[in-house]
Amino acid sequence: MIRLDCESVAVRRGARETLRGVSFSCERPQLVGVIGPNGAGKSTLMRAMTGLQPHAGSLRWQGRELAAMPPGERARLIAYMPQERTVHWPMDCIEVVLLGRLPHRGGFGGASADDLRQAREAMERMDVIGFARRPFDTLSGGEQARVLIARMLAQAPHACIADEPVNGLDPAHQIALMQVLAELVAEGRPVFVSLHDLTLASRWCDRLLLLDRGCLVADGAPGEVLNAERLAGVYGIRAEHIDIGGRPSVVPSDLIAGEDHVEPH
Amino acid sequence: MTADRRYPLLLAGLGLLAALLFLASLGIGQVWIDPLTLVAAFRDTQSAEALILAEIRLPRALLGAGIGAILGLSGAVLQGFLRNPLAEPGLLGISASASLGAVIAIYAGLTALHPYALPLCALAGALVAVTLVQMLVGRSGDILVIILAGVALSSLAGALTSLALNLAPSPFAALEIVFWMLGSLTDRSLVHVGLALPFILVGGVMLALTGRALDALALGPDVARSLGVNLDRTRVLAVVGTAIGVGGATAVSGAIGFVGLIVPHLLRPLVGHRPSRLLPASALGGAAFLLAADIAVRVVMPERDLKLGVVTAILGAPFFLWLLVSLRRRTA
């Protein structure tokens, strides 16, 4: 069982504080949605949890300070998928997925039969095995996203951190992805996923962390976090609360007039 | 056939090609030595052919193979590290700074004092350049800063080289500077080989150690780090390895352009675009390319001392243009 403890995590970029005193713990495998408006600090928090972002405060996985963990060990513990989905060379998709096996490989060895098997399994799970021998750049945006998620799964991590993985996916693949993430949780891995889609977040996540201007303003079950007051205060929106398959879900409906939350374009 | 199965065949093919060109490089020149005489010369070390081989041809072939290999390897590493298909060893300002070091040695008349003066000054130039690049880049490791620092250093070294030409004490000194800068393997001895090869080997080992990190970097720096890659270490290996290897090569041959740009490019599709696989392929390909070019300068105009750097640039510049056009077509 993997445990994560964040204590007063703060990140400062120049004069701006992008994260301020974020504290929470995750003691059991949960699908944790990280939500909040643009610029709330979601990506910064996810990078910090992966060990990519220098920060103040303490971030411990399994009781061990992340910053002090050797990079190779960290890579076998946590897999990360950023928002940007670039692969710089037009490699075949199987080669892209095999990159997830790098932390499990020795210095100069190539991919072993086991690496190949795990990569193929991950591709089957994400429904992209048919693209194995196709160059990555010939795929559509949504297909590329699924290949990169397969890359993350191939890393066989103990915890996953995915920054807006559903962006650009069609509804069927959005649901399929949330299902896969829920499966990972059922297998005993905590999964952290940032989302803009509040309906998906409330329908699938066990727990939501709501960020606003760098602060963690709410932490709890979707039904508690996404109440009308917070939706108005943080997002400046009204929403319908409906019930999908026994889970309370939120469907944003309209802007609250007079609130100046949306930045003018 | 997939890239996996093709890869060992490709390496074997490139290795064979380089070996054949190495042998051809021993045989071809003002005096043509046929294969049988070549074999005989190894037994009878007192013959005229044996003398030509040991004093002229062997150093030239060894330098051609070694310098070509380090240029190809360093080009492949820099393209992978900077994630830019237009990167090459010259980009970091290392070739230009090494040339400047050599030019200063010629200008100051140090070459007359000791045969090692010129290559050592060139090497010092390369190391000064890489130190400056590292200092400018600092801990940020920003790719754009690396490229801009390299461009600035290249311009500065070029300007100072022009200044040396401008103020050259005599037309002969100016001509010597110009000829050296053109890049050549003519009249190099085993002393030069002994000087360049250790640097080429050390630089080559450093560059070869970046393979895994370059693969991971295909997914961007954040994912590479999340896969356990140490980007600071990778940058030092790539940049300092290039300075030592290419600096050592430039010190004895002068600046030879475009090999580090063309060779990784031609071979990249053949290795399935994977950066780590490109490294050994580019080293072998670079050796073959430079050996072939060095044979060409002897065959095309045997009576004139055609400079190797001129030939690689004449082949390389049109290729570069074609590359730009085809890149634009792909992104359009």
Interface residues (C-beta under 8 A of the other chain):
Chain A: R47 T50 G51 L52 P71 G72 E73 R74 A75 R76 I78 A79 Y80 M81 P82 E84 T86 V87 H88 W89 P90 M91 D92 E95 V96 L99 G100 L102 P103 R105 G107 F108 R133 P135 L148 R151 Q155
Chain B: T2 A3 R83 G211 R212 D215 A216 L217 A218 L219 G220 D222 V223 R225 S226 L227 G228 V229 N230 R268 G272 H273 R274 P275
